[in-house]
């Protein structure tokens, strides 16, 4: 929701604006994805860089295999990032009523995918912005159409009701139909998004900590499963202290993931990104100055 919200707000009209949009996305998103996936594959392949199949195996995982693990959303995200300048122009020029229709159509198709199997039916009709793609546009749409206190309260009420409906589905043994694409899950996501926007942290120390974590949140996301598997291998689950185990293990995974992301970002990702931005700026200035 946040990625789409910011990408869809960027205006591209001139060739220069298009160049800088895509240049920033390549070096700010695509290249870090490739580097972190290389780090992941290197770990999975025991760092056998010189073996004959290492690089072909990495390319295959980059192109396809990693789409079936926790990196799946990146394969949806990149395509939407590429389309954002065009879709952003369309959505910015759409009325609030039009955005409501846009949202309703997406929710309707996702609802059909989610609930038709409950009746032994299959839904195969397609909509270009269905499935997880809808979430890319959700933040932008919600910010436009949910502005008054009554509207925000309505989102909160619907979100709470959606939680209860989801719990009832779990109780009824229909838990497979409450995640990701279910309209109830989408409503809960919107509620959490609005809550996050309403929270204001004024403590300077807490702000510093959160800014630091958010700066390296992408790295945390990219390495956390590798860290989790390594930690569990060293520290197996303790059934007698289940809650304590979950809390301490989660904290350990977060700290190690943050440290790994910080080191990888500061040593490789950020210097490379800054270097390529500096190079492009230098070329642009030379061209501009003749």
Secondary structure, 3 states (H helix, E strand, C coil): CHHHHHHCCCCCCCHHHHHHHHHHHHHHHHHHHHHHHHHHHHHHCCCCCCCCCHHHHHHHHHHCHHHHCCCHHHHHHHHHHHHHHHHHHHHHCCCHHHHHHHHHHHHHHHHHHHHHHHHCCCCCCCCCCCCCHHHHHHHHHHHHHCCCHHHHHHHHHHHHHHHHHHHHHHHCCCHHHCCCCCHHHHHHHHHHHHHHHHCCCCCHHHHHHHHHHHHCHHHHHHHHHHHHHHHHHHCCCCHHHHHHHHHHHHHHHHHHHHHHHHHHHHHHHHHHHHHHHHHHHHHHHHHHCC
